[in-house]
Amino acid sequence: MTLAVCTMVLGTTSGAGKSWLTTALCRHYARQGLKVAPFKAQNMSNNARVVAGGEIGSAQYFQALAARAVPEVRMNPLLLKPERDTHSQVVLLGQVSAELTGMDWRSRSAKVWPVVAESLDALRAENDVVVIEGAGSPAEINLSSSDIVNMRVARHADARCLLVTDIDRGGAFAHLYGTWALLPEADRALLRGFVLNKFRGNAALLSPGPEQLQALTGVPTVATLPMWWRHGLPEEDGVFDDRSQATGVVTRTVAIVAYPRISNLDEFQHLKNMPGVRLVWARSPAALAGVDTIILPGSKHTSSDLAWLRQQGLDAAICQHEAQGGAVLGICGGLQMLGEALIDTHGIDGNAPGLGLLPLVTQFELAKTVQHKQAVFASDTAGSWAALAGVAVAGYEIHHGQTQQHAAMARAGDVARAVLPDGLGWQNAAGNVLGLYLHGLLEGPAVLRALFGATVPTLDTVFDGLADFAEAHFSAGFLASLVHRS
């Protein structure tokens, strides 16, 4: 049986550009008529998407779409979802594993490596090319003995590796040389090229740096990629950036509260590109002054983020905005915050009082809801969100909490209006607060037209743009040589 050729994108640091370059290569090779799949053995991110079998990191989900493949759990067999600085929920092949969550890092790595190798081997048996993404740096020598995501994967797949660095940070040549120098000789032999990413200015000024680096390492610099802020692909980790600029005249300002355990923020990428919308990442009450809409996004640890929100004084600012008739949207963890209380009898998230903007209560359950969902907004959706009345939506749910009407408040006549079925969405009586369990609302063209009167480029257009960009800046013929069977 002929196994797929594997190419692998490694980075000198986190944030060097591995995820977007892997996505670009997935679309490039798919456009050559090859059957392509992405792979990342272990991803640490609170941005996740629902696929058959459970959940995977959002980056691999988008990479699969770029490859024109169906996203699946083998493409990201291990997902770590940080809940605290020293603790992550572990998802193996799409499902939460209590056993692995309780294990230390090195013991966990030994246990999951067979699953990682089996997943990669299966993808290689079914495809022509597998584009692999590394994590962090392959030269983390303190972690090399328990590595399951970088050079151990590269050796297992005999991958043709690229090493990408963020030249905008400074020290790019030292990063590349230092990474190469710390790798064992056998691993250095897998490196086919260096990539300088996020370069500003005249590339001719780089000389003689690339030439001297090649003389030292034997590895050529095969691409210099210019800085590109608005490529349209959601960033994998953290808040996208604080450089969000509205296109055209600003008609609406939207603030997303950026708490520490923010999750699934990739679903807001379209807001970044929406004409007339200024996007603000709010970490203080001052950032909420004068905004039109406040969004409370998902959270991997709702009670902790609620506590942080109160410490910053953001709770009072949000409530004041709502009292003045301002629009508020809460999604998943954000919905839970909008209610009266969080009740946790299983030690999953924690107990906490909510913001009290919706007469709801959330109880955390051991079972995790992970599913796709389609629905239609109720015809009586009102107030700030009236434009959504009758609009069909599609998205996904990922949550432990189960939310329902607060019984005592309902008896007293304070009832939230159900605007989506099956507990997916509620409004307050005034109509300016909307709480949803449905992720992906602001990715749907019909919703974007209803709320903003505009749409943004499709994902296919974004993927093609990434591939065009890579093809224009890599050395002629290099990408073809990377997957050529010798």
C-alpha positions in Angstrom: 0.0 0.0 0.0 1.3 3.5 -0.9 1.2 5.8 2.0 0.7 9.6 1.7 3.7 11.9 1.4 3.8 14.0 4.6 5.0 17.6 4.7 5.2 19.3 8.1 5.1 22.9 9.2 7.2 23.5 12.3 7.7 26.9 14.1 10.5 28.5 16.0 7.8 29.8 18.5 4.1 29.7 19.0 2.5 32.3 16.8 5.1 32.0 14.1 2.5 31.2 11.4 2.3 27.4 11.5 -1.5 27.2 11.4 -2.2 29.6 8.5 0.7 28.2 6.4 -0.6 24.6 7.0 -4.0 25.8 5.8 -2.5 27.4 2.8 -0.6 24.3 1.9 -3.8 22.2 2.3 -5.6 24.3 -0.3 -2.6 24.5 -2.6 -2.1 20.7 -2.8 -5.9 20.1 -3.1 -5.9 22.5 -6.1 -3.3 20.2 -7.7 -5.9 17.4 -7.7 -4.4 15.6 -4.8 -6.4 14.0 -1.9 -5.2 15.9 1.1 -5.7 15.7 4.9 -4.4 17.9 7.7 -3.0 16.5 11.0 -1.9 17.9 14.3 -1.2 15.3 17.0 -1.9 17.6 19.9 -3.4 21.0 20.0 -3.8 23.2 23.0 -6.7 25.6 22.4 -10.1 26.6 23.6 -11.2 27.1 20.1 -12.9 23.9 19.0 -15.4 22.7 16.4 -17.9 19.9 16.3 -17.1 17.0 13.9 -18.3 13.4 13.5 -17.2 11.7 16.7 -16.8 14.8 18.9 -14.6 17.9 18.8 -11.3 19.0 17.4 -9.3 22.2 17.4 -10.7 24.9 15.1 -7.4 25.2 13.2 -7.6 21.5 12.0 -11.3 22.0 11.2 -10.5 24.9 8.9 -7.5 23.1 7.5 -9.7 20.2 6.5 -12.1 22.5 4.8 -9.2 24.0 2.9 -8.1 20.6 1.9 -11.6 19.9 0.6 -11.8 17.1 3.1 -14.5 16.2 5.7 -13.2 17.3 9.2 -12.8 14.3 11.6 -11.3 13.5 15.0 -8.3 11.6 13.6 -7.0 15.0 12.2 -6.5 16.2 15.8 -6.5 13.1 18.0 -5.5 15.0 21.2 -7.0 18.4 22.2 -6.1 20.1 25.4 -8.5 22.8 26.5 -7.0 25.0 29.3 -9.2 25.7 32.3 -6.6 27.1 34.5 -2.9 28.0 34.2 -1.9 24.5 35.4 -4.9 22.4 34.3 -6.5 21.4 31.0 -9.4 19.3 30.0 -8.1 16.4 27.8 -10.1 15.4 24.7 -9.0 12.2 23.0 -10.4 11.4 19.6 -13.2 13.9 20.1 -14.3 12.8 23.6 -13.4 14.1 27.1 -11.2 11.7 28.9 -11.3 12.0 32.7 -8.4 9.5 33.0 -6.1 11.5 30.8 -7.2 14.8 32.3 -6.0 13.6 35.7 -2.6 12.4 34.5 0.6 14.3 34.5 2.0 15.5 31.1 4.7 12.8 30.6 2.6 9.9 31.6 -0.2 11.1 29.4 2.1 11.4 26.4 3.3 7.8 26.7 -0.3 6.6 26.9 -1.7 8.5 23.9 1.2 8.1 21.4 -0.2 4.8 20.0 -3.5 6.6 19.3 -1.6 9.5 17.6 0.5 7.1 15.5 -2.6 5.1 14.5 -4.5 8.2 13.5 -1.7 9.5 11.4 -1.1 6.1 9.7 -4.8 5.8 8.9 -4.8 9.2 7.3 -1.7 8.4 5.3 -3.3 5.2 4.0 -6.4 7.1 2.7 -4.7 10.2 1.2 -2.1 11.4 -1.3 -0.7 14.1 1.0 -0.9 14.8 4.7 0.0 18.3 5.8 1.1 18.1 9.4 1.3 21.1 11.8 3.7 21.1 14.8 3.2 22.8 18.1 5.2 25.5 19.7 8.9 24.8 18.9 10.5 21.4 18.0 13.5 22.4 20.1 11.9 22.4 23.5 14.6 20.2 24.9 12.9 19.9 28.3 10.0 18.3 26.6 11.8 16.1 24.0 11.5 12.9 26.0 7.7 13.2 26.0 7.3 14.7 22.5 4.2 13.5 20.6 3.6 16.5 18.4 6.8 17.6 16.8 9.9 15.6 15.8 8.5 12.3 17.0 5.7 12.7 14.5 8.1 13.9 11.8 10.3 10.9 12.2 7.3 8.5 12.3 6.0 10.0 9.0 9.4 10.7 7.4 8.0 14.2 6.9 9.5 16.9 4.7 9.7 19.7 7.2 9.5 23.5 6.9 10.6 25.7 9.8 8.8 29.0 9.9 9.7 32.1 12.1 8.1 35.4 12.8 10.6 37.9 11.6 8.5 40.8 12.9 9.5 39.8 16.4 13.2 40.3 15.7 15.9 37.8 16.1 14.6 35.5 13.3 17.9 34.2 12.1 19.0 33.4 15.6 15.6 31.6 16.2 16.1 29.5 13.0 19.7 28.7 13.7 19.1 28.0 17.4 16.3 25.7 16.7 18.3 23.8 14.1 21.3 23.6 16.4 19.3 22.1 19.2 17.9 19.3 17.0 19.6 16.0 16.8 21.4 15.3 13.5 18.7 12.9 12.3 16.0 15.5 12.9 18.0 18.2 11.1 18.0 16.0 8.0 14.2 16.3 7.8 14.3 20.1 7.4 13.8 21.1 3.7 13.5 24.8 4.1 13.3 27.9 6.3 10.4 30.4 6.0 10.5 34.0 7.1 7.0 35.1 7.9 5.5 38.6 8.6 8.3 40.5 6.8 7.9 44.3 6.3 9.9 46.2 3.7 12.3 45.4 1.0 13.3 41.7 0.9 16.6 42.6 -0.7 17.7 44.0 2.6 17.7 40.5 4.1 20.9 39.5 2.2 23.4 38.1 3.2 21.4 36.6 6.1 19.7 33.7 4.3 22.9 32.9 2.5 25.0 32.8 5.7 22.3 30.8 7.4 22.4 28.2 4.6 26.2 28.0 4.8 25.9 27.3 8.5 23.0 24.8 8.4 22.7 23.5 4.8 19.1 24.5 4.8 17.9 27.1 2.3 15.4 29.9 3.0 12.6 29.0 0.6 10.1 31.8 1.2 9.9 35.3 2.6 6.2 36.0 3.3 5.2 39.7 3.7 3.1 40.9 6.6 -0.6 40.3 5.9 -3.1 41.4 8.5 -6.4 40.8 6.8 -6.1 37.4 5.3 -9.5 36.4 6.7 -8.5 33.2 8.5 -9.3 33.1 12.2 -6.3 33.0 14.5 -5.8 29.8 16.4 -5.1 31.1 19.8 -5.9 34.1 22.0 -7.6 37.3 20.9 -7.0 37.9 17.2 -5.3 41.2 17.7 -6.0 44.7 18.9 -5.5 46.3 15.4 -9.1 45.7 14.2 -9.9 48.5 11.8 -13.4 49.2 10.5 -13.8 49.3 6.7 -15.5 52.5 5.6 -17.5 54.8 7.9 -18.1 53.3 11.3 -21.8 52.8 11.9 -21.6 50.3 14.8 -19.2 49.5 17.5 -19.2 45.9 18.9 -17.2 45.1 22.1 -16.3 41.5 22.9 -15.4 40.9 26.5 -11.9 39.3 26.5 -11.8 37.3 29.7 -8.9 35.0 30.4 -10.6 31.7 29.5 -12.3 33.0 26.4 -13.2 30.2 24.0 -14.5 29.7 20.5 -13.5 33.2 19.6 -12.8 32.2 16.0 -16.6 32.5 15.4 -16.2 36.3 15.5 -13.7 36.5 12.6 -16.4 37.9 10.3 -17.0 40.9 12.6 -13.4 41.8 12.0 -14.0 42.1 8.3 -17.6 43.6 8.4 -17.9 46.9 6.6 -18.8 49.8 9.0 -18.2 47.7 12.2 -15.5 48.7 14.7 -14.5 45.7 16.9 -13.2 46.3 20.4 -11.7 43.8 22.8 -12.8 44.8 26.2 -10.7 44.2 29.3 -11.8 47.2 31.3 -15.0 49.2 31.8 -13.6 52.1 29.8 -13.5 49.9 26.7 -17.3 49.6 26.9 -18.0 53.3 26.9 -20.2 54.3 23.9 -20.4 50.9 22.3 -23.6 49.7 20.6 -23.4 45.9 21.4 -21.6 44.0 24.1 -20.8 40.3 23.4 -20.0 37.8 26.2 -18.3 35.0 24.3 -17.8 31.4 25.3 -15.7 30.5 28.3 -13.8 27.3 29.2 -14.3 28.1 32.9 -17.4 30.3 33.4 -17.2 30.8 37.1 -13.5 31.9 37.0 -14.2 34.3 34.1 -17.2 35.7 36.0 -15.0 36.4 39.0 -12.4 38.1 36.7 -15.2 40.1 35.1 -16.3 41.4 38.6 -12.7 42.1 39.6 -12.3 44.4 36.6 -15.6 46.2 37.3 -17.0 45.0 34.0 -20.1 43.5 35.6 -21.4 46.9 36.6 -20.5 48.4 33.2 -22.4 45.6 31.4 -25.4 46.0 33.6 -25.4 49.8 33.1 -25.2 49.3 29.3 -28.2 46.9 29.4 -30.2 49.3 31.7 -29.7 52.0 29.2 -31.2 49.8 26.5 -27.9 48.7 24.9 -27.8 45.4 23.1 -26.1 42.4 24.9 -25.4 39.0 23.4 -24.1 36.0 25.4 -23.0 32.8 23.7 -22.5 29.5 25.6 -20.5 30.5 28.7 -21.6 34.1 28.0 -25.2 32.9 28.2 -24.5 31.2 31.5 -23.1 34.4 32.9 -26.2 36.4 31.9 -28.4 34.2 34.2 -29.1 34.3 37.9 -26.8 31.5 39.1 -24.3 28.8 38.2 -24.8 25.5 40.2 -22.1 22.9 40.1 -22.5 19.7 42.2 -19.9 17.7 40.3 -16.9 20.0 40.6 -16.8 20.7 36.8 -16.8 24.5 36.8 -17.8 26.1 40.1 -20.8 27.8 41.7 -21.3 31.5 41.2 -24.0 34.2 41.1 -24.7 35.4 37.5 -25.2 38.9 36.2 -28.9 38.6 36.6 -29.8 39.9 33.1 -31.9 36.8 32.2 -34.1 34.8 34.6 -32.2 31.6 34.0 -30.2 29.2 36.0 -27.4 26.9 34.8 -26.5 23.5 36.3 -23.3 21.8 35.2 -23.6 18.1 34.3 -21.0 15.4 33.9 -22.1 14.7 30.3 -20.9 17.2 27.7 -23.2 18.3 24.9 -21.3 18.3 21.6 -23.5 18.5 18.5 -24.4 20.4 15.4 -27.7 22.2 15.5 -30.0 24.0 13.0 -32.9 26.2 14.0 -35.1 29.2 13.1 -35.5 32.3 15.3 -39.0 32.7 16.6 -41.2 35.2 14.8 -41.6 37.2 18.0 -37.8 37.8 18.4 -37.9 41.4 19.4 -36.1 44.6 20.4 -32.4 44.9 19.5 -32.5 41.5 17.9 -35.8 41.8 16.0 -34.0 41.5 12.6 -33.3 37.9 13.4 -37.1 37.0 13.5 -37.7 34.1 11.2 -34.0 33.7 10.2 -32.6 30.2 9.9 -29.3 29.5 11.6 -26.9 26.7 11.8 -24.1 26.1 14.3 -22.8 23.9 17.1 -23.0 23.3 20.8 -20.1 22.5 23.2 -21.0 22.8 26.9 -21.4 21.0 30.2 -24.0 23.4 31.5 -27.7 22.9 31.1 -29.7 26.1 31.4 -33.4 26.6 32.1 -35.9 29.1 33.5 -35.4 30.1 37.1 -38.4 28.4 38.6 -39.1 30.9 41.4 -38.7 33.9 39.1 -41.0 32.3 36.5 -43.7 31.8 39.1 -43.4 35.5 39.9 -43.9 36.3 36.2 -40.3 37.0 35.2 -39.9 34.6 32.3 -37.3 34.6 29.5 -38.7 34.4 26.0 -37.5 31.3 24.2 -36.4 32.5 20.7 -34.8 29.3 19.6 -36.1 25.8 20.4 -34.6 23.1 22.7 -33.1 25.6 25.1 -30.8 27.1 22.4 -31.8 30.7 23.0 -33.6 33.2 25.2 -34.4 37.0 25.3 -35.3 39.2 28.2 -38.7 41.0 28.2 -37.2 44.3 27.0 -35.6 42.5 24.0 -32.1 43.9 24.3 -30.5 40.9 25.9 -30.1 37.7 23.8 -28.5 34.5 25.2 -27.6 31.5 23.1 -26.0 28.1 23.4 -25.5 28.1 19.6 -22.0 28.9 18.5 -21.6 30.1 14.9 -24.4 32.7 14.8 -22.2 35.4 13.4 -20.8 33.1 10.7 -24.1 32.7 8.8 -24.6 34.9 5.7 -28.3 35.3 6.5 -27.6 36.5 10.0 -24.9 38.9 8.9 -27.3 40.4 6.3 -30.0 40.7 8.9 -27.9 42.4 11.5 -25.4 44.3 9.4 -26.8 44.5 5.9 -23.7 43.0 4.5 -21.7 39.7 4.1 -18.0 38.9 3.9 -15.9 36.6 1.7 -16.7 32.9 1.9 -14.2 30.6 3.5 -13.4 29.1 0.1 -12.4 32.6 -1.1 -10.2 32.9 2.0 -8.5 29.5 1.4 -7.8 30.3 -2.2 -6.3 33.6 -1.2 -4.0 31.9 1.3 -2.9 29.4 -1.4 -2.3 32.2 -3.9 -0.2 34.0 -1.4 1.9 31.0 -0.6 2.4 30.2 -4.3 3.5 33.7 -5.1 6.2 33.8 -2.4 7.8 30.4 -2.3 10.7 29.6 -4.5 9.6 28.4 -7.9 8.9 24.7 -8.0 9.6 24.2 -4.3 6.1 23.3 -3.2 5.8 20.6 -5.9 9.2 19.2 -4.9 8.1 19.0 -1.3 5.6 16.3 -2.1 7.4 14.6 -5.1 7.9 10.9 -4.6 11.7 10.4 -5.1 
